[in-house]
Amino acid sequence: MIQKVLAEATWMKQMRQEDFRALSPLIWVHVNPYGTFRLNMNERLQIDAA
């Protein structure tokens, strides 16, 4: 959506340097920079097996 708006010349002309600094791909909800950790709380980890 951001790319579509910035592709329009009228909006692109209104952008200032401060506006570009605020743009980030991390505003998307589905992006998780830390990865996914799924825990099964019904099962213990075999830490002492080694």
C-alpha positions as CSV (number, residue, x, y, z in Angstrom):
1,M,0.0,0.0,0.0
2,I,2.9,2.4,0.8
3,Q,4.4,1.7,-2.6
4,K,1.2,2.4,-4.4
5,V,0.8,5.7,-2.7
6,L,4.4,6.7,-3.3
7,A,4.1,5.7,-7.0
8,E,1.6,8.6,-7.4
9,A,3.5,11.8,-8.3
10,T,1.2,14.1,-6.3
11,W,1.9,12.3,-3.0
12,M,5.6,11.8,-3.8
13,K,6.0,15.6,-4.2
14,Q,4.5,16.2,-0.7
15,M,7.0,13.9,1.0
16,R,9.7,15.6,3.0
17,Q,12.9,14.1,4.3
18,E,11.3,13.6,7.7
19,D,8.5,11.6,6.1
20,F,10.9,9.2,4.4
21,R,12.7,8.5,7.7
22,A,9.4,7.3,9.2
23,L,8.8,4.7,6.5
24,S,9.7,1.2,7.6
25,P,8.7,-2.3,6.4
26,L,8.3,-3.3,10.1
27,I,4.9,-1.7,10.3
28,W,3.4,-4.8,8.9
29,V,1.7,-7.0,11.5
30,H,2.8,-10.3,9.9
31,V,6.5,-9.4,10.2
32,N,8.3,-10.8,13.2
33,P,12.0,-10.0,13.3
34,Y,12.7,-12.3,16.2
35,G,11.3,-15.6,14.6
36,T,8.5,-17.8,15.9
37,F,9.0,-19.9,19.1
38,R,6.4,-22.5,19.6
39,L,6.4,-24.0,23.1
40,N,4.7,-27.3,24.1
41,M,4.0,-26.8,27.7
42,N,2.9,-30.4,28.1
43,E,6.3,-31.8,27.3
44,R,9.7,-31.3,29.1
45,L,12.9,-30.6,27.2
46,Q,15.5,-33.3,27.4
47,I,18.3,-31.1,28.8
48,D,20.0,-33.7,31.0
49,A,20.0,-36.4,28.2
50,A,23.6,-35.5,27.1
